Amino acid sequence: MPEMKHVLPNLPKLKIASETFVFNDISISNLRSSTLGKGDYNSRVQLVATLIWKALIGMAKTKHGKLRPSVIKAN
């Protein structure tokens, strides 16, 4: 279970969870080859973020029965 931390001292009930994932070169290569031609991923971060986002969108669609407005922001 990820560690829970208080985000703001004034809002002690507001908590976030964080997790670190490490993907080795072989895993990234396999992901890239399995998505080849389905997008242009310039970095490992873009590739992994896109796959996680796709999974989250799929879960939301299943839960709500339709696609809902959503945004992903990359720096």
LOKE-503282 format. One line per field, with one value per residue (C-alpha): z negated, y, x negated. Coordinates in Angstrom, 1 decimal. Example, Ala and Ser with C-alpha at 12.3 -4.5 7.8 and 13.67 -1.06 7.14 Angstrom:
% residues 2
up c(-7.8,-7.1) $
north c(-4.5,-1.1) $
east c(-12.3,-13.7) $
END
This chain:
% residues 75
up c(0.0,0.9,-1.9,-2.7,-3.4,-4.5,-1.5,-3.3,-7.0,-7.0,-5.4,-7.4,-5.8,-2.3,-1.6,1.5,2.3,4.3,5.8,7.8,10.8,12.5,15.9,17.3,20.9,22.0,20.6,22.4,25.6,25.4,24.7,27.7,30.0,28.9,29.6,32.7,35.2,32.6,31.5,31.5,28.0,27.7,24.2,21.6,19.6,22.5,23.3,19.8,19.1,22.3,21.3,17.8,19.1,21.5,18.7,16.5,19.3,19.9,16.2,16.1,19.2,17.7,14.4,15.9,19.2,21.3,21.9,19.7,20.2,19.1,19.4,19.0,18.7,19.4,18.5) $
north c(0.0,3.4,5.7,8.3,11.8,15.0,17.5,20.7,21.3,23.4,20.5,17.4,15.2,15.8,12.9,11.7,8.4,8.1,5.2,4.8,2.5,1.4,-0.1,-1.7,-1.4,-4.7,-3.8,-0.4,-2.0,-4.6,-1.8,0.2,-2.8,-3.7,-0.1,0.4,2.4,3.4,6.6,8.5,8.2,10.3,9.2,6.5,8.8,9.5,5.8,4.7,7.7,7.0,3.4,4.3,7.0,4.5,2.1,4.8,6.0,2.4,2.0,5.2,4.3,0.9,2.5,5.3,3.7,6.5,8.5,11.6,14.8,14.3,16.0,14.9,17.5,16.9,19.3) $
east c(0.0,-1.4,-2.3,0.3,-0.9,0.8,0.8,1.6,1.3,4.5,6.5,5.4,8.1,6.8,4.3,2.5,0.8,-2.4,-4.1,-7.3,-7.4,-10.6,-10.5,-13.7,-14.9,-13.4,-10.0,-10.0,-11.2,-8.3,-5.8,-7.1,-6.9,-3.4,-2.2,-4.2,-2.2,0.4,-1.3,-4.5,-6.1,-9.2,-10.1,-9.6,-7.4,-5.1,-4.8,-4.0,-1.7,0.3,0.8,1.9,4.2,5.8,6.4,8.0,10.2,11.4,12.2,14.1,16.1,17.0,18.0,20.1,21.3,19.9,16.8,16.6,14.6,11.0,7.6,4.0,1.3,-2.4,-5.1) $
END
